[in-house]
Amino acid sequence: MSEHRAKSTAKPRHRRRRTALAVGVPLALTAAGSLAYGTDLGLFGADAQAQASAATAAAPAWATASADGFASVDALGQNGTYGGRDGKTVTVKTLADLEKYATASEPYVIVVAATITMDPVGKEIKVQSNKTIVGSGTSGHIVGGGFFLGQGVHNVIIRNLTIRDAYQGVWNDKEHDFDAIQMDGAHHVWIDHNDLRHMADGLIDSRKDTTYLTVSWNKLSQENKAFGIGWTENTTADITIHHNWIRETEQRNPSTDNVAHAHLYNNFLEDVAGTDIKSSYGNYSRGKTNMLLENSYFQGLTNPVVRDATATLVQRGNVFSGTTGKNESGGTGAAWDPKTYYAYTLDKAADVPALLKAGVGPRASIGTTAATASTTAAAATTLTVAADGSGQYRTVQAAVDAVPANNPSRVVISVKPGTYREVVKVPANKPHVTIQGSGASRKDTTIVYGNAAGMTKPDGSGTYGTPGSATVSVQSDDSQVRNLTVTNDFDESRHQDIANQAVALLTQADRIVLDGVIVNGDQDTLELETAAKDKLGRVYIANSYITGNVDFIFGRATVVVDKSVITLKKRWNGTSAGYVTAPSTPGGRKGILINRSSIGGDVTAASFYLGRNWHPSGDTTVDPQTTVRGTTLSAAVKSTPWSDMGGFSWKEDRFAEYQNTGAGAGSASGDRPQLTAAQAADQEVADWLGDWTPTAS
């Protein structure tokens, strides 16, 4: 879009302002606007990584994910399990700091970035509600102890950690109860992507009616007792256990006692030949448990599936290889379907060993934000791209071209690290496409080109125009871009004779996810449109970086920019002036929401507007909207942060803020509308996205 659009001769509209203006979210993210690009775990640059223990940090890119399975169910006054995402993020490297934040009453995302040794051995930190405890890459180790969640503790996530080595030299230890994770009467807990091993007594204990628990993508090993569930006469608990690799353990694999609904699927139980550890049993449905066991793989176990006469156990699609002894099912309990509680997708049982060997335990990075993403990606068709020829294709566009028209399911184009100088277009007839960098960081894989609106096409058929300048164009519904960088490197300083709009990434479809990406440009960096003016186009952008200077987040789509860093750049001539957003929202639709993010950069103070109202070609039917809320604003933001455009007054459109912080934030005035608490509470992110919940599937 043109920076200097001629003023329209159409009369400005005069209409009554509506009262409901914007969406609401919880607390602001505390990331500073000037943060440098970071890794997938959100530790932004060497300076941030060198900060002292417990320094406030930006949220890891996937630390704010929410749970699947029973932990995702709304119950007991808790809406799913999302841990500490509404609080500050801190990085800890000492036992004192870990205990300080884990036991605090406030919500926290606690990033463990070192090996922390418990003192005394066997210490279990008493975690309080609303916490996410997550390892930074593979460096988060807890040695000689673990975590305890007591009665009523809820909304806790423990992810990406190695918890190990509390063993006291006695195999069936009756004296030392040194578990990795013990829960007594907790609810809404998610234990995911951990390596739990070599403790004293057991690895996980879920006791005393702990419920709405999901245990997923963990490796449990080198232990007498892997996972015990029960210690109650009640039958009220609901538990999901999926995609766990349990090996070299003797008992409680798990032992599931008096659980109302126990859903076990896609687990891999392995009794390793030639070791001193021999299983006594595998999955055990005890007491009055009602268990559904699906698509799991049992290798070499003795008594792989066992049930008490009072319990119910239904088996579907499991594989047994080299097992001996009891393999039971039956019971009189009522049939039940997990899909009445939550959605899930089964992997083929035959694929489970390879899938889990590659996917369980702590990750250097997880390129997706949902727990189900790893399953989905593994089950999807995957095409590999490598510039050096080691993949199926040398260019990203060649892989896109190989996707069949009207493909019914997800196709992942996995792009190996490198720089790909090309233009990529995903056409409208190829939905469900994910373009995903396979490197450890979003910086490892870059797609770059340098077209601009005013450049003449190679065939001489005219200029590219703004949408045509895009480096990457996504025109198909349900498509995604993840874990890579998209850049338009057009050099404005050398081409002041032509229109300088130069789009890095363009979307023209519905239900688009941009997750863990960097989008680089100057003017018109990120164009977010719909397939047609009368069609809906929703875009969810999370854990990402967007850079530019003029109208660099713009278009008519319904957009949420969530937990991201928006970086302001100087102009080609070194001056500081610009606009973050330029919405052209159709009347009756939602526009651009910037939520729990940060806005700043190395530019002059008070030099940037948050946005201006774009009426393409003087269109009086559009109703541009930008809301910025819960966001850190640097001093670069003007005290009067909204601007007119094309002869239309921004005050006649929809521009507002709510609970922003930082040097660039300001109080309510006629030139700076602020939502009331009632207005904010009336519109949440879910209202922006409607009936769509972004996932990796």
Steps between C-alpha positions, in 0.01 A plus 500: 500500500619850430645704780390827343153419371314788336219633713160366401230737385242285676340652808620370830238294676322618811342225703433403857792328665438145610591413859659157456842571357758239578605167638631413841783289636654454844826670596760671285808321381808660651732474202674827413439636154868519417573131550715339237384195308494194722506126490189285501514488875479874524832591657567808294864527404824455689435787738171353613649154538775643717256664738517405865282222631131581529525794262173594338502359147277472199273198489642196323338457163312188610494549876160664480332204331195346662432133568312232311316196636311516828722788613331710230149445634317787672407380850529580869501871420811466280484553123758259365867496599726783388733539796666832563437663164317793660797592715858607459770279351814444706817305427647308793837333550502439875296294743413811700352677202315193372338448839426871540295521181349150504358556849381856438130583499526692169501333156843449340660339200823367653774418249760262644827577322752297702553180697348556844590257778250450781622550855436286693476201267135407452372854539169554320416863431140576597372652177204736528222562247535679164857404417684389191839344574684443174853409405701729274589271213660188643686686777229484768592219744366436850734264686429313823139605553186624332165673538198457726149628421274493802128504563318753281807607302390549141596633158860377503716407199834317530673473161831434332696410814731218595427392859745236616728324744346492845572126519622387844643161409193290583302375200159452666549790738242507780679764708557788260199650321704710257278537195560715195142634516244422771143632502264466795154637421609734222304571183567632152862394464695440178830305508654509154829431316702413809772242566433342840745237626693334782308634799424336835158328530334630180501747213142632500240454774145623438326457833196586708253585221736706285298561184492676163855381447678451166839326479645512148821457299714406800776241537480300824790264564751339739253463782323234704165684498422717201157656555262429784138623506256463788534509883124564531173316544323752276456449126491856372826568315524560124846445350655494151834324440631511143822479298724396789798266466529281811809276498718318753237525774361215707154600618233774498520548124258653596298338775164677481282459809146637537499737204163591352635554148852388412592560135832344396604521136807490278736404783808281449581254780835327447669234707854518369659160446831426670462743791461431872157666506205275422138618492250335730204655316414778256173700497290405804133591545441468875212538741200659328697662220333535160789498249510543123832380352561589134770462235785437743804279438627242748846354440631205702287560811385240749128535568462800266135580585337404829170581671336431834167317496334823620655715227407563136752498217423545131779438247511631143772473240795415725811313381675233710847382398687234698273534803406221740244444774176686561339712230156580635191705425135506603292621791153637559570873512305736278642559153636850445652701216788743569381716210203606708758674722776610259629455146794273426663321207641149516830410339531151353618257766768361268651848471514565873852368586675707234280800563564503874871424479533811287251719684485446875692687766650849503541672165758754395200671348143413429388675184135481595303637794240225545567169668338316210723663242770235514243229440341689216828574328608140526171373358495756219662463160845660522699639208861603565681793344877548510701743290795258498297225338471278808120533504227408254501851353754779468247787516197567715286577195585161346364332813185715487454404136517133601202531736192359323214737426220496758708289740269387783754487784811665637815510289812619685775652287804463724770746392855425612721784628632731232410807294247451222494792259167449329140610480257249652126486431259251657194515269141496620440143380766356735366529857649345816860585410758569771835653401728436797869554562667188637783681679535557873425870453270704278814679384646184348267492198439814292285557192595833343437703186501868405203595283315831547165634383650734242738250341424383147434128462756302300249438220429872466130455579497782755613553855462259786270715711497466876362144541710381206821610671467240777785261566257240640128498411254268674168486316363171636283445806629316808865557411789586728853640511721398792853530636668695220575850371328671206668815368453756225843660456402761239738795536294819518806722498590391147149520356335823607366533145237224543230401746681354800238271648678166546306219668684217674199283585147518355196300614174488304309219669323388817635321807867581446759439773836680512690359795859552605591701192701812421347726234746768379442801280459877487175636355206254485690207654199287591184518286201318645206477262203278421428305181234759415346797675187303590696204639636449852875473548632427849870497583657402832861616551682382812850500648632692201697808396377758249722787384430803284433872491196604293160326522686177552208301642204574274198372312138399543546163674394424857836472674634416846867582562563317827807484724723644231767768457433785255822679413501855359766579237641826374424609144742452213650846562552449874194694616247369748135524403233244433180311572471152645156406366272602215179299522237506226247292692162439331203631696367255758825304532792494740825665392850482651555406865850536647494305821757436778785612275765771488556791261833683482828537320812706441314808379440855622262554790140590412551423131254218429123474491331179605286523190292686247173427326530370144197547274620343172407725206288710735273207592240630748367152586809389688531551874871471588583360842817462705508421869825486694473356847705342773806604302828669592545825303843662477560875498499484119118504506339842466286635781223541241546156346235499223501686169259591219550362152364592157267770630326270751510578871625216716250608764220384273649151495599254773831560677557432869740384771468314826744454787817560301823566689840654434635846422273533198176420683260778593177576677160541340423819308311611195807419295573173677189282553525238770257213543307469822533179696149405393582551132821302535336212685225482240737414215772237530743352249252217445248756374757621245547147371140384530445127457866436420757382753849510344688170523772326302249260340 
